[in-house]
Amino acid sequence: MAHKFKIGDHVTWNSEAGHVSGKIIKMHTKDFNYKGYTHHASEDEPQYEIQSDKSDHIAAHKESALHPKK
């Protein structure tokens, strides 16, 4: 399956603080533990680790929550 994003892509997503942007640093296609939680991922529904442009915070999100940065 072709994925919408790849490592190095700049993306945006909606958070409690509003829209955030960052760079994808890792893609997961299997379940993984992050910040004490198990995040579910598969080949069909990957999750991405994204480093925020402003704070260097790292977040994990499903592909469906991300949008290409314009």
Phi, psi and omega per residue, in radians:
M1 nan 2.368 3.097
A2 -1.409 2.280 3.135
H3 -1.621 2.640 -3.082
K4 -1.226 -0.560 -3.064
F5 -2.224 2.828 3.081
K6 -2.412 2.893 3.114
I7 -1.014 2.342 -3.127
G8 1.744 -0.293 3.119
D9 -1.192 2.518 3.015
H10 -1.649 2.284 -3.076
V11 -2.358 2.907 3.019
T12 -2.189 2.731 3.056
W13 -2.661 2.827 -3.129
N14 -1.657 2.260 3.090
S15 -2.192 3.134 3.103
E16 -1.027 -0.504 -3.097
A17 -1.573 0.072 -3.096
G18 1.910 -2.821 -3.122
H19 -1.326 2.365 -3.137
V20 -2.166 2.596 3.077
S21 -2.207 2.714 3.137
G22 -3.018 -3.108 -3.098
K23 -1.948 2.348 3.096
I24 -1.222 2.204 -3.120
I25 -1.975 -0.284 3.141
K26 -2.758 2.545 3.081
M27 -2.116 2.326 3.134
H28 -1.970 2.320 3.070
T29 -2.062 0.142 3.052
K30 -2.376 2.763 3.100
D31 -0.938 2.506 3.141
F32 -2.563 2.716 3.091
N33 -1.689 2.344 3.128
Y34 -2.608 2.155 3.141
K35 0.942 0.702 3.069
G36 1.440 0.068 -3.131
Y37 -2.131 2.578 3.019
T38 -1.546 2.107 3.082
H39 -1.750 2.298 -3.101
H40 -1.608 2.224 -3.138
A41 -2.494 2.712 3.096
S42 -2.627 3.055 3.074
E43 -1.033 -0.670 -3.123
D44 -1.376 -0.497 -3.134
E45 -2.336 1.347 -3.123
P46 -1.261 2.837 2.966
Q47 -2.115 2.657 -3.068
Y48 -2.135 2.502 2.954
E49 -1.692 2.240 -3.071
I50 -2.180 2.296 3.088
Q51 -1.666 2.128 -3.109
S52 -1.059 2.462 3.104
D53 -1.186 -0.580 -3.036
K54 -1.566 -0.733 -2.971
S55 -1.982 -0.101 -3.041
D56 1.155 0.099 3.050
H57 -1.085 2.535 3.109
I58 -1.924 2.270 3.141
A59 -2.157 2.710 3.080
A60 -2.034 2.258 -3.103
H61 -2.475 2.660 3.019
K62 -1.276 2.736 3.132
E63 -0.999 -0.648 -3.077
S64 -1.160 -0.337 -3.134
A65 -1.548 -0.140 -3.047
L66 -1.801 2.628 3.094
H67 -2.342 2.525 3.098
P68 -1.069 2.432 3.090
K69 -1.364 2.281 -3.119
K70 -1.553 nan nan
